[in-house]
Amino acid sequence: MSKISKVIVTILVIVAFIIIFSVIVGIRTSSGAKTPGMIGLAALAGMIGAIKAVWNKDKIE
C-alpha cells in the first residue's frame, strides 16, 4: 500500500468510528446512561486495531 492510500484509509476509519461512536452515545443517552460504556470501548479498540493493521501492512511489489 502506498502512503497516500494508507492516509486515506486511516481517515475513513476515523470517520466511521466517529459515526458509530455517536450512534452508540445517542442510543445510550436515550436509555438514561451518561457514558458510552463497554460497547464504546470496544469500538475504540476496533478503531485502534484497524489503524495498526493498515500501517503495519508491508508494501506488495
N, C-alpha and C positions, 0 to 999 in steps of 0.2 A: 504494500500500500504506500502511496506517496504521502508526503507530509500534508499536502493540501486536503487530500481525501480524509486523512485522519482528523484534521481540524474540523472539517465539515461534519463527519460522523459524530465527533465529540459534541459539537454544537447541537446536533439533532437529539443526541442522548440527553443533554441537559434540558432542552426544551420539552422533550417527552416527560422527563422527571418532574418538571415544574407543573405540567398539566396534570399528571397522575397524582402528585402530591396535593395540589389544590383541590382535586376531586375528593381525595381521602379526607382532607381537613374539612371540606364542606359537609360531607356525609357525617363525620364525627361531631361537628358543631351542631348540626341539626338534631342529633340524637342526645345532645346535652353534654358531651365531653369537651374538655378545653384543650386537649393535646392530641396530636395525630396517633399516638400510641405505637404499638409494635408493628402495625402494618406500615406506618410511615417510616419506621426504622428499617424495615425490610426493603422498602422502595429505595431508600438512601443507599443501603448496602448493594442493591442491584445496580444502581447507577455507578457506584464506585467500581464494582466488578466489571461492568461493561466498558468503562473508560480504560481500566487497566488492560482489559483484553484487547482493545483496539490499539493501544500504544505499545503493547508487548509483541504484537504481531510483526514478524520479520518480513522483509521485502521478498517477494517472489519474482525471480527473474530467470 
